[in-house]
Amino acid sequence: MTVLDTLATVGATGTALLGIIVASLAFRGYRRNDSPVMRGLAIGIVAIAVVPFLVIELASPLLLLTDAQALLGATLSHTIGLLAIYRTFSQS
């Protein structure tokens, strides 16, 4: 593993952890105020920041995914997350 690989993994891990923190804050806001917008935001943040990390760093080696398959999984997760956020704000 090169220095660049290590930095990329550390950066991806930090992004996923920060995503979990932000999503949990949004989910707490949903629970406290019964706000569908906050629920959609929490779902979107998880899909954008956490799921791609899980796909690339965990699922890819376990399922022997190619780079293209892992990238497709991450891109689909980003798209779903953005759609979730868009849907909640467009309905409010």
CORPE-V200877 format. One record per residue. N is the residue number from 0. OMEGA is omega in whole degrees, 0 to 359 (999 if undefined). NEAR is the number of other ideal C-beta (glycine too) atoms within 8 Angstrom. D_LAST is the distance of its C-alpha to the last C-alpha in Angstrom with 1 decimal. Layout:
n: (N;N)
omega: (OMEGA;OMEGA)
near: (NEAR;NEAR)
d_last: (D_LAST;D_LAST)
This chain:
n: (0;1;2;3;4;5;6;7;8;9;10;11;12;13;14;15;16;17;18;19;20;21;22;23;24;25;26;27;28;29;30;31;32;33;34;35;36;37;38;39;40;41;42;43;44;45;46;47;48;49;50;51;52;53;54;55;56;57;58;59;60;61;62;63;64;65;66;67;68;69;70;71;72;73;74;75;76;77;78;79;80;81;82;83;84;85;86;87;88;89;90;91)
omega: (182;178;179;176;179;179;179;179;178;179;179;178;178;178;180;180;177;176;178;180;181;179;179;175;178;180;175;176;176;183;183;187;183;185;178;178;180;177;178;177;179;179;180;180;179;181;181;189;188;184;178;176;180;180;186;187;183;185;183;178;182;182;181;178;172;177;180;179;178;179;176;178;179;181;177;178;176;181;179;178;179;176;178;179;180;182;182;182;180;179;184;999)
near: (3;5;5;6;8;9;8;8;9;8;8;11;10;8;10;12;8;9;14;11;8;10;15;9;8;13;11;8;10;13;7;6;7;6;8;10;9;12;12;13;12;13;11;14;15;13;13;13;16;13;12;12;14;10;13;13;10;9;11;13;7;6;6;5;9;5;6;6;9;13;9;8;14;12;8;8;13;11;8;9;16;10;9;12;12;8;9;14;9;6;6;6)
d_last: (46.8;46.8;45.4;42.6;41.7;41.6;39.4;37.0;36.9;36.5;33.7;31.8;32.5;31.2;27.9;27.5;28.3;26.0;23.2;24.0;24.0;20.6;19.1;20.8;19.5;15.9;16.9;18.6;15.6;13.8;17.1;17.6;14.3;13.2;9.9;8.6;7.2;10.8;12.3;11.0;12.2;15.4;16.0;15.6;18.0;20.5;20.5;21.0;23.5;25.2;25.6;27.4;29.7;30.5;31.1;33.4;35.2;35.6;35.1;36.9;40.2;40.1;39.5;41.5;38.8;39.7;38.0;36.4;35.0;33.7;32.1;30.5;29.1;27.7;26.2;24.6;23.1;21.7;20.3;18.7;17.2;15.8;14.3;12.7;11.1;10.2;8.8;6.5;5.3;5.7;3.8;0.0)
